[in-house]
């Protein structure tokens, strides 16, 4: 998976989370897809570890 794919998936996850936080109804299948994307991005083996501050 290319890094830009990870970024696109991460953006889609954030959009879904923002809708949920703002009380906008999100279909269950959209929530499930966002969870799958989040898992793929977080568990992607080629992703360098985040820098600690």
PDB file with SEQRES, HELIX, SHEET and CRYST1 records, atoms N, CA, C and O in Angstrom:
SEQRES   1 A   53  UNK UNK UNK UNK UNK UNK UNK UNK UNK UNK UNK UNK UNK          
SEQRES   2 A   53  UNK UNK UNK UNK UNK UNK UNK UNK UNK UNK UNK UNK UNK          
SEQRES   3 A   53  UNK UNK UNK UNK UNK UNK UNK UNK UNK UNK UNK UNK UNK          
SEQRES   4 A   53  UNK UNK UNK UNK UNK UNK UNK UNK UNK UNK UNK UNK UNK          
SEQRES   5 A   53  UNK                                                          
HELIX    1 AA1 UNK A    3  UNK A   21  1                                  19    
HELIX    2 AA2 UNK A   28  UNK A   42  1                                  15    
CRYST1    1.000    1.000    1.000  90.00  90.00  90.00 P 1           1          
ATOM      1  N   UNK A   1       0.854  -1.184   0.000  1.00  0.00           N  
ATOM      2  CA  UNK A   1       0.000   0.000   0.000  1.00  0.00           C  
ATOM      3  C   UNK A   1       0.893   1.239   0.000  1.00  0.00           C  
ATOM      4  O   UNK A   1       1.844   1.323   0.777  1.00  0.00           O  
ATOM      5  N   UNK A   2       0.595   2.169  -0.846  1.00  0.00           N  
ATOM      6  CA  UNK A   2       1.387   3.382  -0.962  1.00  0.00           C  
ATOM      7  C   UNK A   2       1.047   4.355   0.168  1.00  0.00           C  
ATOM      8  O   UNK A   2      -0.078   4.354   0.668  1.00  0.00           O  
ATOM      9  N   UNK A   3       2.015   5.189   0.576  1.00  0.00           N  
ATOM     10  CA  UNK A   3       1.758   6.139   1.665  1.00  0.00           C  
ATOM     11  C   UNK A   3       0.580   7.066   1.385  1.00  0.00           C  
ATOM     12  O   UNK A   3      -0.147   7.427   2.311  1.00  0.00           O  
ATOM     13  N   UNK A   4       0.373   7.465   0.102  1.00  0.00           N  
ATOM     14  CA  UNK A   4      -0.758   8.353  -0.193  1.00  0.00           C  
ATOM     15  C   UNK A   4      -2.092   7.642   0.061  1.00  0.00           C  
ATOM     16  O   UNK A   4      -3.082   8.287   0.406  1.00  0.00           O  
ATOM     17  N   UNK A   5      -2.119   6.301  -0.111  1.00  0.00           N  
ATOM     18  CA  UNK A   5      -3.329   5.544   0.208  1.00  0.00           C  
ATOM     19  C   UNK A   5      -3.608   5.620   1.706  1.00  0.00           C  
ATOM     20  O   UNK A   5      -4.752   5.797   2.126  1.00  0.00           O  
ATOM     21  N   UNK A   6      -2.550   5.486   2.508  1.00  0.00           N  
ATOM     22  CA  UNK A   6      -2.700   5.593   3.959  1.00  0.00           C  
ATOM     23  C   UNK A   6      -3.239   6.967   4.341  1.00  0.00           C  
ATOM     24  O   UNK A   6      -4.111   7.089   5.200  1.00  0.00           O  
ATOM     25  N   UNK A   7      -2.702   8.004   3.686  1.00  0.00           N  
ATOM     26  CA  UNK A   7      -3.148   9.365   4.001  1.00  0.00           C  
ATOM     27  C   UNK A   7      -4.614   9.544   3.628  1.00  0.00           C  
ATOM     28  O   UNK A   7      -5.374  10.146   4.385  1.00  0.00           O  
ATOM     29  N   UNK A   8      -5.016   9.031   2.478  1.00  0.00           N  
ATOM     30  CA  UNK A   8      -6.413   9.144   2.055  1.00  0.00           C  
ATOM     31  C   UNK A   8      -7.327   8.398   3.020  1.00  0.00           C  
ATOM     32  O   UNK A   8      -8.396   8.892   3.379  1.00  0.00           O  
ATOM     33  N   UNK A   9      -6.905   7.210   3.436  1.00  0.00           N  
ATOM     34  CA  UNK A   9      -7.718   6.435   4.380  1.00  0.00           C  
ATOM     35  C   UNK A   9      -7.793   7.151   5.718  1.00  0.00           C  
ATOM     36  O   UNK A   9      -8.855   7.194   6.338  1.00  0.00           O  
ATOM     37  N   UNK A  10      -6.681   7.712   6.169  1.00  0.00           N  
ATOM     38  CA  UNK A  10      -6.675   8.439   7.439  1.00  0.00           C  
ATOM     39  C   UNK A  10      -7.613   9.641   7.367  1.00  0.00           C  
ATOM     40  O   UNK A  10      -8.325   9.930   8.329  1.00  0.00           O  
ATOM     41  N   UNK A  11      -7.617  10.343   6.230  1.00  0.00           N  
ATOM     42  CA  UNK A  11      -8.523  11.497   6.076  1.00  0.00           C  
ATOM     43  C   UNK A  11      -9.980  11.054   6.133  1.00  0.00           C  
ATOM     44  O   UNK A  11     -10.812  11.727   6.742  1.00  0.00           O  
ATOM     45  N   UNK A  12     -10.293   9.918   5.495  1.00  0.00           N  
ATOM     46  CA  UNK A  12     -11.673   9.449   5.500  1.00  0.00           C  
ATOM     47  C   UNK A  12     -12.099   9.056   6.907  1.00  0.00           C  
ATOM     48  O   UNK A  12     -13.246   9.278   7.296  1.00  0.00           O  
ATOM     49  N   UNK A  13     -11.180   8.473   7.672  1.00  0.00           N  
ATOM     50  CA  UNK A  13     -11.482   8.113   9.066  1.00  0.00           C  
ATOM     51  C   UNK A  13     -11.777   9.385   9.869  1.00  0.00           C  
ATOM     52  O   UNK A  13     -12.734   9.428  10.642  1.00  0.00           O  
ATOM     53  N   UNK A  14     -10.959  10.406   9.683  1.00  0.00           N  
ATOM     54  CA  UNK A  14     -11.149  11.659  10.415  1.00  0.00           C  
ATOM     55  C   UNK A  14     -12.496  12.293  10.073  1.00  0.00           C  
ATOM     56  O   UNK A  14     -13.185  12.804  10.956  1.00  0.00           O  
ATOM     57  N   UNK A  15     -12.874  12.261   8.791  1.00  0.00           N  
ATOM     58  CA  UNK A  15     -14.161  12.832   8.389  1.00  0.00           C  
ATOM     59  C   UNK A  15     -15.315  12.118   9.071  1.00  0.00           C  
ATOM     60  O   UNK A  15     -16.258  12.758   9.538  1.00  0.00           O  
ATOM     61  N   UNK A  16     -15.243  10.783   9.131  1.00  0.00           N  
ATOM     62  CA  UNK A  16     -16.310  10.007   9.778  1.00  0.00           C  
ATOM     63  C   UNK A  16     -16.349  10.334  11.270  1.00  0.00           C  
ATOM     64  O   UNK A  16     -17.426  10.531  11.832  1.00  0.00           O  
ATOM     65  N   UNK A  17     -15.180  10.393  11.917  1.00  0.00           N  
ATOM     66  CA  UNK A  17     -15.132  10.709  13.346  1.00  0.00           C  
ATOM     67  C   UNK A  17     -15.686  12.104  13.617  1.00  0.00           C  
ATOM     68  O   UNK A  17     -16.394  12.302  14.604  1.00  0.00           O  
ATOM     69  N   UNK A  18     -15.378  13.070  12.757  1.00  0.00           N  
ATOM     70  CA  UNK A  18     -15.903  14.425  12.937  1.00  0.00           C  
ATOM     71  C   UNK A  18     -17.422  14.431  12.856  1.00  0.00           C  
ATOM     72  O   UNK A  18     -18.082  15.121  13.632  1.00  0.00           O  
ATOM     73  N   UNK A  19     -17.985  13.660  11.913  1.00  0.00           N  
ATOM     74  CA  UNK A  19     -19.436  13.579  11.798  1.00  0.00           C  
ATOM     75  C   UNK A  19     -20.044  12.987  13.063  1.00  0.00           C  
ATOM     76  O   UNK A  19     -21.044  13.493  13.572  1.00  0.00           O  
ATOM     77  N   UNK A  20     -19.439  11.916  13.571  1.00  0.00           N  
ATOM     78  CA  UNK A  20     -19.951  11.275  14.781  1.00  0.00           C  
ATOM     79  C   UNK A  20     -19.897  12.251  15.962  1.00  0.00           C  
ATOM     80  O   UNK A  20     -20.856  12.377  16.724  1.00  0.00           O  
ATOM     81  N   UNK A  21     -18.753  12.940  16.098  1.00  0.00           N  
ATOM     82  CA  UNK A  21     -18.583  13.901  17.199  1.00  0.00           C  
ATOM     83  C   UNK A  21     -19.617  15.021  17.100  1.00  0.00           C  
ATOM     84  O   UNK A  21     -20.130  15.481  18.121  1.00  0.00           O  
ATOM     85  N   UNK A  22     -19.928  15.465  15.874  1.00  0.00           N  
ATOM     86  CA  UNK A  22     -20.870  16.567  15.684  1.00  0.00           C  
ATOM     87  C   UNK A  22     -22.326  16.117  15.710  1.00  0.00           C  
ATOM     88  O   UNK A  22     -23.233  16.914  15.469  1.00  0.00           O  
ATOM     89  N   UNK A  23     -22.546  14.835  16.005  1.00  0.00           N  
ATOM     90  CA  UNK A  23     -23.904  14.331  16.136  1.00  0.00           C  
ATOM     91  C   UNK A  23     -24.592  14.049  14.811  1.00  0.00           C  
ATOM     92  O   UNK A  23     -25.811  13.882  14.777  1.00  0.00           O  
ATOM     93  N   UNK A  24     -23.838  13.994  13.720  1.00  0.00           N  
ATOM     94  CA  UNK A  24     -24.415  13.685  12.416  1.00  0.00           C  
ATOM     95  C   UNK A  24     -24.552  12.177  12.307  1.00  0.00           C  
ATOM     96  O   UNK A  24     -23.618  11.440  12.622  1.00  0.00           O  
ATOM     97  N   UNK A  25     -25.713  11.718  11.861  1.00  0.00           N  
ATOM     98  CA  UNK A  25     -25.954  10.282  11.748  1.00  0.00           C  
ATOM     99  C   UNK A  25     -25.075   9.697  10.655  1.00  0.00           C  
ATOM    100  O   UNK A  25     -25.064  10.179   9.523  1.00  0.00           O  
ATOM    101  N   UNK A  26     -24.338   8.651  11.010  1.00  0.00           N  
ATOM    102  CA  UNK A  26     -23.448   7.973  10.067  1.00  0.00           C  
ATOM    103  C   UNK A  26     -23.907   6.527   9.952  1.00  0.00           C  
ATOM    104  O   UNK A  26     -24.073   5.858  10.972  1.00  0.00           O  
ATOM    105  N   UNK A  27     -24.117   6.023   8.733  1.00  0.00           N  
ATOM    106  CA  UNK A  27     -24.554   4.635   8.574  1.00  0.00           C  
ATOM    107  C   UNK A  27     -23.536   3.659   9.179  1.00  0.00           C  
ATOM    108  O   UNK A  27     -22.334   3.923   9.183  1.00  0.00           O  
ATOM    109  N   UNK A  28     -24.035   2.538   9.683  1.00  0.00           N  
ATOM    110  CA  UNK A  28     -23.177   1.546  10.321  1.00  0.00           C  
ATOM    111  C   UNK A  28     -22.087   1.060   9.381  1.00  0.00           C  
ATOM    112  O   UNK A  28     -20.940   0.899   9.798  1.00  0.00           O  
ATOM    113  N   UNK A  29     -22.431   0.820   8.107  1.00  0.00           N  
ATOM    114  CA  UNK A  29     -21.410   0.320   7.185  1.00  0.00           C  
ATOM    115  C   UNK A  29     -20.285   1.335   6.986  1.00  0.00           C  
ATOM    116  O   UNK A  29     -19.140   0.950   6.753  1.00  0.00           O  
ATOM    117  N   UNK A  30     -20.603   2.628   7.077  1.00  0.00           N  
ATOM    118  CA  UNK A  30     -19.576   3.668   6.969  1.00  0.00           C  
ATOM    119  C   UNK A  30     -18.675   3.638   8.195  1.00  0.00           C  
ATOM    120  O   UNK A  30     -17.460   3.805   8.081  1.00  0.00           O  
ATOM    121  N   UNK A  31     -19.269   3.425   9.372  1.00  0.00           N  
ATOM    122  CA  UNK A  31     -18.477   3.328  10.600  1.00  0.00           C  
ATOM    123  C   UNK A  31     -17.544   2.123  10.538  1.00  0.00           C  
ATOM    124  O   UNK A  31     -16.376   2.213  10.917  1.00  0.00           O  
ATOM    125  N   UNK A  32     -18.063   0.999  10.059  1.00  0.00           N  
ATOM    126  CA  UNK A  32     -17.253  -0.222   9.960  1.00  0.00           C  
ATOM    127  C   UNK A  32     -16.096  -0.004   8.989  1.00  0.00           C  
ATOM    128  O   UNK A  32     -14.961  -0.389   9.271  1.00  0.00           O  
ATOM    129  N   UNK A  33     -16.389   0.619   7.835  1.00  0.00           N  
ATOM    130  CA  UNK A  33     -15.344   0.886   6.842  1.00  0.00           C  
ATOM    131  C   UNK A  33     -14.276   1.806   7.424  1.00  0.00           C  
ATOM    132  O   UNK A  33     -13.085   1.601   7.191  1.00  0.00           O  
ATOM    133  N   UNK A  34     -14.694   2.814   8.179  1.00  0.00           N  
ATOM    134  CA  UNK A  34     -13.732   3.731   8.790  1.00  0.00           C  
ATOM    135  C   UNK A  34     -12.848   2.986   9.795  1.00  0.00           C  
ATOM    136  O   UNK A  34     -11.648   3.243   9.880  1.00  0.00           O  
ATOM    137  N   UNK A  35     -13.440   2.073  10.545  1.00  0.00           N  
ATOM    138  CA  UNK A  35     -12.647   1.281  11.500  1.00  0.00           C  
ATOM    139  C   UNK A  35     -11.634   0.416  10.766  1.00  0.00           C  
ATOM    140  O   UNK A  35     -10.484   0.305  11.190  1.00  0.00           O  
ATOM    141  N   UNK A  36     -12.055  -0.193   9.673  1.00  0.00           N  
ATOM    142  CA  UNK A  36     -11.133  -1.021   8.889  1.00  0.00           C  
ATOM    143  C   UNK A  36      -9.987  -0.181   8.332  1.00  0.00           C  
ATOM    144  O   UNK A  36      -8.835  -0.613   8.338  1.00  0.00           O  
ATOM    145  N   UNK A  37     -10.303   1.010   7.855  1.00  0.00           N  
ATOM    146  CA  UNK A  37      -9.267   1.897   7.329  1.00  0.00           C  
ATOM    147  C   UNK A  37      -8.301   2.305   8.442  1.00  0.00           C  
ATOM    148  O   UNK A  37      -7.087   2.336   8.243  1.00  0.00           O  
ATOM    149  N   UNK A  38      -8.857   2.617   9.615  1.00  0.00           N  
ATOM    150  CA  UNK A  38      -8.003   3.018  10.737  1.00  0.00           C  
ATOM    151  C   UNK A  38      -7.052   1.890  11.113  1.00  0.00           C  
ATOM    152  O   UNK A  38      -5.870   2.130  11.357  1.00  0.00           O  
ATOM    153  N   UNK A  39      -7.556   0.671  11.159  1.00  0.00           N  
ATOM    154  CA  UNK A  39      -6.713  -0.482  11.489  1.00  0.00           C  
ATOM    155  C   UNK A  39      -5.623  -0.660  10.436  1.00  0.00           C  
ATOM    156  O   UNK A  39      -4.465  -0.901  10.776  1.00  0.00           O  
ATOM    157  N   UNK A  40      -5.988  -0.542   9.162  1.00  0.00           N  
ATOM    158  CA  UNK A  40      -5.006  -0.699   8.086  1.00  0.00           C  
ATOM    159  C   UNK A  40      -3.906   0.357   8.190  1.00  0.00           C  
ATOM    160  O   UNK A  40      -2.726   0.052   8.015  1.00  0.00           O  
ATOM    161  N   UNK A  41      -4.295   1.583   8.471  1.00  0.00           N  
ATOM    162  CA  UNK A  41      -3.312   2.663   8.562  1.00  0.00           C  
ATOM    163  C   UNK A  41      -2.424   2.473   9.792  1.00  0.00           C  
ATOM    164  O   UNK A  41      -1.204   2.613   9.709  1.00  0.00           O  
ATOM    165  N   UNK A  42      -3.037   2.156  10.923  1.00  0.00           N  
ATOM    166  CA  UNK A  42      -2.272   2.022  12.156  1.00  0.00           C  
ATOM    167  C   UNK A  42      -1.361   0.797  12.156  1.00  0.00           C  
ATOM    168  O   UNK A  42      -0.297   0.815  12.774  1.00  0.00           O  
ATOM    169  N   UNK A  43      -1.769  -0.254  11.473  1.00  0.00           N  
ATOM    170  CA  UNK A  43      -1.002  -1.499  11.474  1.00  0.00           C  
ATOM    171  C   UNK A  43      -0.129  -1.665  10.241  1.00  0.00           C  
ATOM    172  O   UNK A  43       0.484  -2.716  10.049  1.00  0.00           O  
ATOM    173  N   UNK A  44      -0.069  -0.649   9.415  1.00  0.00           N  
ATOM    174  CA  UNK A  44       0.708  -0.757   8.182  1.00  0.00           C  
ATOM    175  C   UNK A  44       2.184  -0.921   8.520  1.00  0.00           C  
ATOM    176  O   UNK A  44       2.760  -0.051   9.173  1.00  0.00           O  
ATOM    177  N   UNK A  45       2.810  -2.013   8.091  1.00  0.00           N  
ATOM    178  CA  UNK A  45       4.193  -2.299   8.512  1.00  0.00           C  
ATOM    179  C   UNK A  45       5.234  -1.318   7.996  1.00  0.00           C  
ATOM    180  O   UNK A  45       6.289  -1.172   8.613  1.00  0.00           O  
ATOM    181  N   UNK A  46       4.969  -0.640   6.879  1.00  0.00           N  
ATOM    182  CA  UNK A  46       5.956   0.275   6.319  1.00  0.00           C  
ATOM    183  C   UNK A  46       5.864   1.682   6.891  1.00  0.00           C  
ATOM    184  O   UNK A  46       6.663   2.552   6.546  1.00  0.00           O  
ATOM    185  N   UNK A  47       4.886   1.902   7.769  1.00  0.00           N  
ATOM    186  CA  UNK A  47       4.707   3.228   8.342  1.00  0.00           C  
ATOM    187  C   UNK A  47       5.766   3.461   9.413  1.00  0.00           C  
ATOM    188  O   UNK A  47       5.874   2.666  10.347  1.00  0.00           O  
ATOM    189  N   UNK A  48       6.549   4.532   9.299  1.00  0.00           N  
ATOM    190  CA  UNK A  48       7.546   4.793  10.344  1.00  0.00           C  
ATOM    191  C   UNK A  48       6.855   5.170  11.653  1.00  0.00           C  
ATOM    192  O   UNK A  48       5.766   5.744  11.628  1.00  0.00           O  
ATOM    193  N   UNK A  49       7.461   4.859  12.779  1.00  0.00           N  
ATOM    194  CA  UNK A  49       6.818   5.206  14.058  1.00  0.00           C  
ATOM    195  C   UNK A  49       6.696   6.713  14.201  1.00  0.00           C  
ATOM    196  O   UNK A  49       7.558   7.447  13.719  1.00  0.00           O  
ATOM    197  N   UNK A  50       5.644   7.186  14.852  1.00  0.00           N  
ATOM    198  CA  UNK A  50       5.488   8.639  15.027  1.00  0.00           C  
ATOM    199  C   UNK A  50       6.616   9.184  15.905  1.00  0.00           C  
ATOM    200  O   UNK A  50       7.105   8.511  16.813  1.00  0.00           O  
ATOM    201  N   UNK A  51       7.008  10.412  15.608  1.00  0.00           N  
ATOM    202  CA  UNK A  51       8.070  11.027  16.401  1.00  0.00           C  
ATOM    203  C   UNK A  51       7.499  11.489  17.727  1.00  0.00           C  
ATOM    204  O   UNK A  51       6.441  12.117  17.770  1.00  0.00           O  
ATOM    205  N   UNK A  52       8.192  11.182  18.798  1.00  0.00           N  
ATOM    206  CA  UNK A  52       7.721  11.624  20.118  1.00  0.00           C  
ATOM    207  C   UNK A  52       8.280  13.011  20.398  1.00  0.00           C  
ATOM    208  O   UNK A  52       9.411  13.333  20.035  1.00  0.00           O  
ATOM    209  N   UNK A  53       7.455  13.823  21.056  1.00  0.00           N  
ATOM    210  CA  UNK A  53       7.872  15.194  21.363  1.00  0.00           C  
ATOM    211  C   UNK A  53       8.341  15.290  22.785  1.00  0.00           C  
ATOM    212  O   UNK A  53       8.734  16.366  23.235  1.00  0.00           O  
TER     213      UNK A  53                                                      
END                                                                             
